[in-house]
Amino acid sequence: MLPKSFFKRIIGLVVMVLAMLANSTNAAAQANKLPPFRMVQSNGKVFKAEDLPMGKPIIIIYFSPDCDHCEKMLKEFFAKATQFKEASVAMITYLTQDKVAKLEKDYPVKKHANIYAGTEGTTFFMRNYYQITKMPFAALYTKEGNFVQSYSQEIPLNDLATRLKNLK
């Protein structure tokens, strides 16, 4: 006959596996929704996903100001920024607030009321949420916060603008 401790371990293992399955199912259900991100802006204020204006499509851009691909994308993005004025754009990095301030100095972020820039710091919530391995990364959501499309490393801004336009 097996000892009681063996059965307790088996039951504990089964409960743990069921809990993991429930969590992964919940995560999968949320995977098609806008993540509940938080970022600190250059002025030190915390900006959350729920602070985005309601009723507009959302574009998330995850980048590093020190990345060559990101720099190229940022130059192109701001040259075409008017094509994205109908969306709320959250530009998120993991680097420090001074890098966000440098971004705002180097690019006309403040000229566009629909663009919000900040750092998630070392939480890496967004990086882990999207499983980002290459930057820049962008994700497009409907005005209801439903996932539409994501791009990694090479972001075809013309395609992103067209998809955004088709959401109206």
Number of C-alpha atoms within 10 A of each C-alpha: 3 6 7 9 9 10 11 11 11 12 12 12 12 12 12 12 12 12 12 12 12 12 12 12 12 11 13 11 10 13 14 14 16 21 18 11 15 20 26 20 20 19 11 11 10 14 19 14 15 12 9 18 13 12 13 20 25 29 26 21 24 26 25 22 17 10 13 12 17 22 16 12 21 20 13 13 18 15 12 14 19 11 17 23 15 17 23 23 24 24 21 26 26 22 17 16 21 14 18 24 17 12 19 16 11 11 15 13 18 12 9 15 10 19 20 18 23 30 28 23 16 11 12 14 17 20 20 10 13 15 10 15 11 16 21 25 24 24 21 24 24 20 18 13 19 16 20 17 15 16 17 16 16 15 20 14 18 12 10 20 19 12 15 22 14 8 12 10
